Amino acid sequence: MSAAPIRPGAEAIAAKGWFSAHKWLLLRRCSQIGILLLFLVGPWFGLWIVKGNLSFSYTLNTLPLADPYVLLQSLAAGHMPEKLALIGVAIVVAFYLLVGGRTYCSWVCPVNLVTDLANWLRVRLGLKGGAHVSRQVRYWVLGMTFVAAAVSGTIAWEMVNPVTMTHRGLIFGAGLAWTVLLAVFLLDLFVMRHGWCGRLCPVGAFYSLIGKFALLRVKLPARAACNDCMDCFAVCPEQQVIRPALKAIGGTPPLILEANCTNCGRCIDVCSKDVFTFGTRFGSPENASPPGQRVN
């Protein structure tokens, strides 16, 4: 009998303990669930800390936040936004220009909880393979949502957006919302690994464009220490972003600059050699020679 495969992160757990090997994952879950609860304690318990949803919200009746993707769809549909919405959009865009657009996907979006659960089950059930869809398809879907808005004169995508529907389902009860979420879950579990977030979701595609030049990045200060265990590739939802920085392909510095990095921090968690860390896009980390190259 062959030995059971070692799960990604096992070496990190042995080297630095369970909590250190799950630190960023736990913080992400606290962020995602905490943000969701801020929206729900109002309609559930009458405690209105945040009013609205992720499309537009008021925090403490003072801070407006608005989704720039929804605003652009509104413009495509021929509707002019109010001044308050423009202020909310400016605040959100400024924030994600700092921390990275797809940070939204891993630290805010409630649907990520569903897709991560599907991937967790997929690994434990040993499901392999599946359909292949180019990661560029999400940008075509993004473009189609603007076309749909222009043709229909409505923000058509928001009718079926799983993020929006999650809020509806939690507030108003079961219905089409849960059907859509179930479809996303089954897609990621049985059809494609990270199929929704990594290949189809136009929201993630849009936020990747916002965060292309973001300040916050994953750095590789100990790139030379990599032992090719592949744990970072196994847990990364956007595996294609790791290799250039890790292997210095084309002279790439030890810095993940790809716009589709979600800054989820899982590569930092599962690396027993502490190759990865969060930092800024400026400055060159020390001890960052590619694997196999001697550091002077």
VOGU-3710 file (C-alpha; in Angstrom, 3 decimals, decimal comma):
1> msaapirpga> 0,000/0,000/0,000  1,287/3,443/-0,877  1,539/6,027/1,865  -1,138/8,686/2,087  -0,092/11,924/0,375  1,171/14,647/2,658  -1,230/17,579/2,639  0,075/21,049/1,717  1,291/22,913/4,772  2,240/19,828/6,800
11> eaiaakgwfs> 5,910/20,852/6,839  4,955/24,388/7,884  2,819/23,068/10,750  5,708/20,907/11,936  8,170/23,798/11,654  6,195/26,693/13,119  3,010/25,303/14,649  -0,617/25,058/13,504  -1,648/28,659/14,219  1,373/30,187/12,509
21> ahkwlllrrc> 0,725/27,945/9,503  -2,882/29,192/9,327  -2,480/32,783/10,538  -3,489/34,585/7,362  -6,266/32,121/6,620  -7,780/32,708/10,065  -7,481/36,480/9,692  -9,194/36,286/6,298  -12,073/34,293/7,711  -12,483/36,818/10,532
31> sqigilllfl> -12,496/39,626/7,966  -14,998/37,961/5,614  -17,403/36,854/8,327  -16,999/40,086/10,288  -17,801/42,280/7,274  -20,801/40,116/6,427  -22,104/40,361/10,001  -21,758/44,154/9,967  -24,279/44,212/7,135  -26,584/41,675/8,782
41> vgpwfglwiv> -26,855/42,867/12,393  -29,037/45,742/11,180  -31,828/43,775/9,496  -31,456/40,877/11,942  -31,165/42,722/15,262  -31,855/46,380/14,534  -28,241/47,406/15,196  -27,474/49,574/12,169  -23,688/49,871/12,124  -23,633/49,511/8,344
51> kgnlsfsytl> -26,619/50,121/6,085  -26,797/48,729/2,570  -24,643/46,064/0,951  -21,327/45,723/-0,857  -22,707/47,709/-3,808  -23,382/50,795/-1,693  -23,262/51,266/2,053  -23,270/53,817/4,836  -21,150/53,141/7,896  -22,343/54,828/11,103
61> ntlpladpyv> -24,462/57,151/8,937  -21,258/58,925/7,940  -18,922/56,963/5,659  -20,243/56,210/2,147  -18,703/53,278/0,266  -19,711/52,358/-3,270  -18,635/49,632/-5,668  -16,916/51,195/-8,712  -17,906/48,189/-10,835  -21,591/48,807/-10,120
71> llqslaaghm> -21,167/52,515/-10,823  -19,615/51,833/-14,238  -22,468/49,452/-15,060  -24,885/52,202/-14,050  -23,164/54,625/-16,407  -23,307/52,034/-19,198  -27,041/51,718/-18,544  -27,438/55,474/-18,959  -27,925/56,410/-15,306  -25,946/59,235/-13,725
81> peklaligva> -24,775/58,461/-10,165  -25,384/60,831/-7,279  -22,548/62,812/-5,727  -22,511/60,603/-2,631  -21,987/57,519/-4,778  -19,044/59,190/-6,502  -17,465/59,976/-3,130  -17,986/56,352/-2,040  -16,391/55,066/-5,232  -13,378/57,375/-4,804
91> ivvafyllvg> -12,793/56,026/-1,290  -13,047/52,384/-2,415  -10,774/52,867/-5,444  -8,151/54,650/-3,329  -8,204/51,809/-0,799  -7,765/49,044/-3,366  -5,056/50,986/-5,198  -3,113/50,641/-1,943  -3,858/47,063/-0,891  -4,515/45,406/-4,262
101> grtycswvcp> -7,806/45,050/-6,071  -8,188/41,333/-5,665  -7,737/41,687/-1,947  -11,493/42,232/-2,233  -11,867/38,626/-3,411  -9,989/36,991/-0,541  -10,711/39,350/2,366  -14,199/40,746/1,669  -16,217/38,671/-0,804  -18,577/36,222/0,990
111> vnlvtdlanw> -18,694/33,924/-2,046  -15,029/33,114/-1,424  -16,177/31,189/1,656  -18,278/28,980/-0,626  -15,585/28,418/-3,245  -12,893/27,744/-0,635  -15,162/25,134/0,966  -15,644/23,507/-2,422  -11,883/23,400/-2,995  -11,294/22,020/0,516
121> lrvrlglkgg> -13,747/19,179/-0,182  -12,284/18,627/-3,631  -8,850/18,024/-2,124  -10,119/15,718/0,604  -12,243/13,703/-1,814  -9,252/13,367/-4,129  -11,090/14,811/-7,125  -8,713/15,441/-10,012  -8,925/16,994/-13,435  -12,020/18,663/-14,763
131> ahvsrqvryw> -12,928/21,108/-17,498  -10,379/23,648/-18,649  -11,405/27,254/-19,232  -8,894/30,013/-19,855  -8,460/32,489/-17,025  -8,946/35,221/-19,618  -12,612/34,263/-20,003  -13,465/36,331/-16,894  -12,473/39,485/-18,774  -14,829/38,575/-21,617
141> vlgmtfvaaa> -17,582/38,026/-19,048  -16,705/41,414/-17,538  -17,110/43,079/-20,915  -20,416/41,300/-21,503  -21,839/42,687/-18,231  -21,295/46,230/-19,518  -22,878/45,320/-22,850  -25,853/43,834/-20,991  -26,201/47,028/-18,961  -26,089/49,214/-22,074
151> vsgtiawemv> -28,609/47,079/-23,976  -31,058/46,576/-21,105  -30,742/49,997/-19,499  -30,370/48,254/-16,130  -27,543/46,977/-13,952  -28,363/43,527/-15,293  -25,434/41,669/-13,719  -26,572/42,562/-10,210  -29,701/40,466/-10,769  -27,582/37,300/-10,725
161> npvtmthrgl> -24,336/38,402/-9,060  -23,647/35,701/-6,417  -22,249/38,338/-4,015  -25,428/40,414/-4,138  -27,581/37,302/-4,006  -25,784/36,082/-0,879  -26,937/39,208/0,936  -30,474/38,785/-0,387  -30,593/35,153/0,674  -29,373/35,851/4,201
171> ifgaglawtv> -31,822/38,701/4,712  -34,915/37,526/2,844  -34,549/33,752/3,041  -34,117/30,852/0,640  -34,870/31,200/-3,032  -32,974/31,774/-6,259  -30,016/33,126/-4,258  -29,272/29,734/-2,744  -29,660/28,070/-6,149  -26,994/30,356/-7,602
181> llavflldlf> -24,633/29,755/-4,669  -25,178/26,010/-4,920  -24,343/26,168/-8,636  -21,079/28,010/-7,856  -20,229/25,449/-5,165  -20,887/22,470/-7,462  -18,948/24,089/-10,301  -15,837/24,422/-8,133  -16,267/21,013/-6,524  -16,922/18,798/-9,544
191> vmrhgwcgrl> -16,192/20,768/-12,742  -13,197/23,104/-12,293  -10,782/23,842/-9,460  -11,294/27,513/-8,569  -13,584/27,672/-11,584  -15,744/30,577/-10,503  -13,290/32,961/-8,811  -10,320/32,064/-11,003  -11,896/31,811/-14,436  -15,404/33,233/-14,693
201> cpvgafysli> -16,180/35,902/-12,076  -16,321/39,391/-13,629  -16,111/41,053/-10,197  -12,652/39,583/-9,602  -11,639/40,505/-13,147  -12,654/44,110/-12,542  -10,833/44,394/-9,225  -7,677/42,929/-10,751  -7,604/45,930/-13,083  -7,914/48,355/-10,166
211> gkfallrvkl> -5,092/46,735/-8,211  -2,595/46,348/-11,048  -0,274/48,977/-9,562  -1,157/48,457/-5,903  1,349/49,174/-3,160  0,855/46,021/-1,061  2,512/42,922/-2,540  3,727/39,470/-1,601  7,513/39,479/-1,488  9,976/36,585/-1,506
221> paraacndcm> 12,841/37,727/0,762  14,109/34,148/1,173  13,650/32,960/-2,400  16,950/31,061/-2,272  15,616/28,924/0,600  12,848/27,372/-1,535  13,015/23,561/-1,401  10,512/22,995/-4,238  7,922/21,387/-1,965  5,187/22,943/-4,158
231> dcfavcpeqq> 2,903/23,673/-1,185  2,503/27,294/-2,255  1,300/26,175/-5,700  -1,092/23,681/-4,140  -2,913/26,286/-2,023  -2,743/29,323/-4,316  -6,046/30,145/-6,052  -4,097/31,857/-8,863  -1,130/29,520/-9,270  0,202/31,299/-12,352
241> virpalkaig> 1,255/34,334/-10,289  3,873/32,475/-8,212  6,278/30,906/-10,674  7,823/34,049/-12,285  8,800/35,555/-8,916  9,822/32,256/-7,312  11,952/31,021/-10,209  13,214/34,428/-11,400  11,807/33,772/-14,864  12,944/36,452/-17,273
251> gtpplilean> 14,812/38,195/-14,471  11,629/38,726/-12,437  12,459/40,189/-9,020  11,405/38,363/-5,843  8,086/40,159/-5,873  4,643/39,050/-7,086  3,426/41,861/-9,310  0,732/39,959/-11,205  -2,614/41,753/-10,862  -4,540/38,563/-10,134
261> ctncgrcidv> -2,687/37,790/-6,906  -5,422/37,952/-4,258  -3,054/38,714/-1,371  -4,700/35,847/0,514  -1,463/35,028/2,343  -1,792/31,259/2,019  1,640/30,952/0,376  3,066/32,679/3,467  1,180/30,317/5,780  2,169/27,016/4,187
271> cskdvftfgt> 5,839/27,727/3,475  8,054/26,050/6,071  11,068/28,036/4,814  9,423/31,463/5,204  10,119/32,293/1,578  7,109/34,623/1,356  5,984/37,686/3,295  3,829/40,783/2,810  5,554/44,027/1,897  5,418/46,872/-0,592
281> rfgspenasp> 6,256/46,840/-4,279  9,306/49,042/-3,633  12,782/47,949/-2,574  14,565/44,644/-3,175  14,321/41,972/-0,462  17,591/40,582/0,769  18,682/36,971/0,254  16,424/36,726/-2,777  18,478/34,840/-5,329  16,548/32,248/-7,326
291> pgqrvn> 16,687/28,631/-6,124  19,980/27,019/-6,920  21,845/30,326/-7,207  24,336/31,159/-4,510  23,716/34,242/-2,405  26,784/36,414/-1,804
//
